[in-house]
Amino acid sequence: MSELLKPPAVPETILNFFASQPDFPALAGDISEEFHQRIQSRGVKAAKRWYWSEALRNAFALTWREVMRTPVRTFVLALGCLIAVSAVTGLYALIRWNSFQGSVEEILVSRYYVPLGLNLVPPLAMGWIGGRLLPGREWALALLFTFISASFALAGALYLVVVLKANIPAPLWQTVIFAANVLRQGCFWLGCLWIRHSRLRSLDRRIEAPDRE
C-alpha cells in the first residue's frame, strides 16, 4: 500500500526546488524511502507529518548552504540589483514630481500610479539578470535582495521619524509605498525563480535524454 502513496505535494515541491544541488538525488531518495517505511510502522498521518518537518528542515539547510556558497558575491550582486532598480524608479518619480503641478492627491495618483506599473519591469529584469549571473544561487540572491531592501526601508523610516521628526505618512502614502515594495519584491523573485525553473527543466531534459536512448 505504501508504494501507492506519494509524499505530500507541497513539501515535495519545496524539496524539488533544490534539485540542482549535487547531492539532491541521494537526499531525496533517502527521504522518500524513510517516508514509506514510516507509513508501514507508524501510519500515513504520522509519516506525512514527518515528511513535512524533514522537508522543511532540509530546505532550510540547503538554503543556508546556498547563501554561504558565495556570500560576498551574492550580497554585492543583490545590493547592485537593488541600487539599479531604485535608480530607475526613483529617477522617474523625481522627474515626474518636478514637472507636475497640482494638489497632493493628484500628485499621488499621477505620480505613483505609473511608477507602480514601472516597478514590474526593472525588478523582473534585474532578477532575471542576477539569476543568470549566479547559477544555482538564485534563491539566495532573492532572499538577500529582500533582506537588504527591508533593512534600507527600516533604516529610512527610522531616520525620518526619529532624526528628522517627520510626520507619519498619510494612509494613501503608506498604501502606495507598500504596494510599490510588494510589486518590486515579487517581480524580482519572479525573475530569479524564472531562471531557476528554466535550469531545473533543462536538467530534467538532460536526465531523461539517456533514458529515452
C-alpha positions as a printed NumPy array, in Angstrom:
array([[  0.   ,   0.   ,   0.   ],
       [  2.829,   2.405,   0.877],
       [  4.192,   2.127,  -2.633],
       [  0.958,   3.649,  -3.919],
       [  1.139,   6.642,  -1.585],
       [  3.083,   9.693,  -2.599],
       [  4.637,  12.248,  -0.264],
       [  2.633,  15.449,   0.363],
       [  2.774,  17.61 ,  -2.748],
       [  3.711,  20.925,  -1.117],
       [  6.808,  19.819,   0.831],
       [  7.87 ,  17.639,  -2.088],
       [  7.696,  20.687,  -4.359],
       [  9.745,  22.682,  -1.862],
       [ 12.407,  19.989,  -1.832],
       [ 12.429,  19.669,  -5.618],
       [ 13.216,  23.35 ,  -5.792],
       [ 16.761,  22.372,  -4.771],
       [ 17.082,  19.624,  -7.397],
       [ 20.131,  21.317,  -8.912],
       [ 22.154,  20.654,  -5.747],
       [ 24.817,  17.994,  -6.436],
       [ 23.735,  15.61 ,  -3.66 ],
       [ 19.997,  16.148,  -4.072],
       [ 19.168,  12.757,  -5.706],
       [ 20.625,  10.862,  -2.754],
       [ 18.884,  13.156,  -0.264],
       [ 15.503,  12.888,  -1.984],
       [ 15.859,   9.111,  -2.27 ],
       [ 16.646,   8.719,   1.441],
       [ 13.702,  10.884,   2.497],
       [ 11.31 ,   9.059,   0.18 ],
       [ 12.485,   5.656,   1.436],
       [ 12.122,   6.731,   5.061],
       [  8.664,   8.107,   4.305],
       [  7.388,   4.761,   3.022],
       [  8.979,   2.912,   5.933],
       [  7.193,   5.191,   8.371],
       [  3.881,   4.533,   6.64 ],
       [  4.327,   0.859,   7.473],
       [  5.498,   1.386,  11.029],
       [  3.59 ,   4.49 ,  12.221],
       [  0.771,   5.126,   9.771],
       [  0.06 ,   7.536,   6.946],
       [ -0.664,  10.664,   9.02 ],
       [  2.456,  10.301,  11.122],
       [  4.535,   9.675,   8.006],
       [  3.165,  12.805,   6.322],
       [  3.876,  14.921,   9.414],
       [  7.424,  13.593,   9.464],
       [  7.832,  14.323,   5.755],
       [  6.706,  17.913,   6.26 ],
       [  9.191,  18.523,   9.085],
       [ 12.022,  16.755,   7.278],
       [ 11.396,  18.598,   4.018],
       [ 11.349,  21.991,   5.751],
       [ 14.447,  21.152,   7.802],
       [ 16.393,  20.124,   4.71 ],
       [ 15.081,  23.092,   2.727],
       [ 16.417,  25.413,   5.43 ],
       [ 19.781,  23.629,   5.43 ],
       [ 20.003,  23.729,   1.635],
       [ 19.038,  27.407,   1.646],
       [ 21.764,  28.224,   4.171],
       [ 24.313,  26.289,   2.144],
       [ 23.286,  28.157,  -0.987],
       [ 23.614,  31.513,   0.766],
       [ 27.028,  30.627,   2.19 ],
       [ 28.334,  29.252,  -1.093],
       [ 29.48 ,  32.692,  -2.256],
       [ 28.084,  35.1  ,   0.361],
       [ 30.106,  38.182,  -0.605],
       [ 29.427,  37.907,  -4.324],
       [ 25.741,  37.192,  -3.759],
       [ 25.425,  40.134,  -1.349],
       [ 27.19 ,  42.532,  -3.716],
       [ 25.029,  41.449,  -6.654],
       [ 21.84 ,  41.749,  -4.594],
       [ 22.877,  45.237,  -3.492],
       [ 23.71 ,  46.191,  -7.071],
       [ 20.317,  44.973,  -8.254],
       [ 18.597,  47.   ,  -5.551],
       [ 20.527,  50.139,  -6.471],
       [ 19.737,  49.68 , -10.165],
       [ 16.021,  49.149,  -9.551],
       [ 15.819,  52.072,  -7.12 ],
       [ 17.692,  54.345,  -9.523],
       [ 15.291,  53.656, -12.387],
       [ 12.092,  54.096, -10.397],
       [ 13.482,  56.952,  -8.295],
       [ 14.663,  58.91 , -11.312],
       [ 11.277,  58.576, -12.99 ],
       [  9.45 ,  59.658,  -9.819],
       [ 11.79 ,  62.637,  -9.401],
       [ 11.281,  63.819, -12.974],
       [  7.512,  63.479, -12.715],
       [  7.418,  65.218,  -9.345],
       [  9.327,  68.248, -10.591],
       [  7.234,  68.562, -13.728],
       [  3.786,  68.161, -12.193],
       [  1.567,  70.919, -10.858],
       [ -1.446,  70.076,  -8.75 ],
       [ -2.751,  69.046,  -5.356],
       [ -1.141,  66.377,  -3.193],
       [ -3.924,  63.921,  -4.03 ],
       [ -3.441,  64.491,  -7.763],
       [  0.311,  64.079,  -7.347],
       [ -0.156,  60.753,  -5.586],
       [ -2.49 ,  59.411,  -8.251],
       [ -0.49 ,  60.609, -11.25 ],
       [  2.962,  60.241,  -9.756],
       [  2.785,  56.821,  -8.232],
       [  0.189,  55.054, -10.287],
       [  2.551,  54.875, -13.259],
       [  5.655,  54.039, -11.151],
       [  3.685,  51.158,  -9.644],
       [  3.456,  49.784, -13.158],
       [  7.107,  50.544, -13.784],
       [  8.007,  48.635, -10.638],
       [  7.1  ,  45.489, -12.559],
       [  9.755,  45.726, -15.269],
       [ 13.09 ,  46.808, -13.671],
       [ 12.911,  44.303, -10.761],
       [ 11.88 ,  41.497, -13.101],
       [ 14.751,  42.308, -15.445],
       [ 17.313,  42.611, -12.637],
       [ 16.104,  39.364, -11.062],
       [ 16.491,  37.615, -14.392],
       [ 19.955,  39.091, -14.976],
       [ 21.069,  38.361, -11.411],
       [ 19.85 ,  34.781, -11.67 ],
       [ 21.787,  34.356, -14.889],
       [ 24.963,  35.619, -13.2  ],
       [ 24.574,  33.337, -10.171],
       [ 23.622,  29.854, -11.39 ],
       [ 22.482,  27.673,  -8.535],
       [ 22.216,  30.631,  -6.161],
       [ 19.064,  32.316,  -7.458],
       [ 17.201,  31.525,  -4.235],
       [ 19.984,  33.042,  -2.125],
       [ 20.046,  36.132,  -4.342],
       [ 16.303,  36.708,  -3.949],
       [ 16.495,  36.266,  -0.179],
       [ 19.364,  38.727,   0.171],
       [ 17.628,  41.217,  -2.116],
       [ 14.591,  41.163,   0.166],
       [ 16.733,  41.358,   3.308],
       [ 18.711,  44.35 ,   2.034],
       [ 15.55 ,  46.078,   0.795],
       [ 13.833,  45.62 ,   4.16 ],
       [ 16.93 ,  46.845,   6.01 ],
       [ 17.154,  50.019,   3.936],
       [ 13.416,  50.639,   4.232],
       [ 13.509,  50.226,   8.03 ],
       [ 16.583,  52.434,   8.374],
       [ 14.99 ,  55.121,   6.202],
       [ 11.744,  55.052,   8.163],
       [ 13.579,  55.32 ,  11.487],
       [ 15.671,  58.207,  10.179],
       [ 12.614,  60.122,   9.037],
       [ 10.647,  59.574,  12.226],
       [ 13.393,  59.708,  14.892],
       [ 16.014,  62.057,  13.423],
       [ 14.008,  64.371,  11.168],
       [ 10.897,  64.168,  13.356],
       [  8.826,  63.758,  10.206],
       [  5.143,  63.024,  10.445],
       [  3.946,  59.533,   9.696],
       [  2.792,  59.428,   6.044],
       [ -0.907,  59.577,   5.346],
       [ -2.689,  56.252,   4.741],
       [ -2.695,  56.862,   0.986],
       [  1.076,  57.332,   1.015],
       [  1.516,  54.2  ,   3.114],
       [ -0.616,  52.186,   0.717],
       [  1.258,  53.427,  -2.349],
       [  4.688,  52.774,  -0.804],
       [  3.674,  49.33 ,   0.451],
       [  2.184,  48.334,  -2.917],
       [  5.291,  49.525,  -4.747],
       [  7.565,  47.469,  -2.498],
       [  5.394,  44.377,  -2.798],
       [  5.48 ,  44.652,  -6.58 ],
       [  9.233,  45.226,  -6.551],
       [  9.95 ,  42.22 ,  -4.344],
       [  7.524,  39.947,  -6.16 ],
       [  8.879,  40.781,  -9.59 ],
       [ 12.495,  40.346,  -8.518],
       [ 11.686,  36.935,  -7.047],
       [  9.798,  36.031, -10.218],
       [ 12.821,  36.935, -12.333],
       [ 15.181,  34.859, -10.17 ],
       [ 12.874,  31.853,  -9.924],
       [ 12.106,  32.003, -13.627],
       [ 15.777,  31.375, -14.349],
       [ 15.977,  28.673, -11.684],
       [ 12.917,  26.899, -13.075],
       [ 14.39 ,  27.034, -16.582],
       [ 17.619,  25.471, -15.327],
       [ 15.738,  22.712, -13.499],
       [ 13.762,  21.913, -16.651],
       [ 16.999,  21.749, -18.642],
       [ 18.432,  19.419, -16.001],
       [ 15.37 ,  17.158, -16.226],
       [ 15.665,  17.014, -20.006],
       [ 19.333,  16.035, -19.765],
       [ 18.468,  13.287, -17.287],
       [ 15.604,  11.97 , -19.405],
       [ 17.571,  12.003, -22.667],
       [ 19.8  ,   8.959, -21.86 ],
       [ 16.747,   7.043, -20.632],
       [ 14.987,   7.526, -23.973],
       [ 18.079,   6.355, -25.793]])
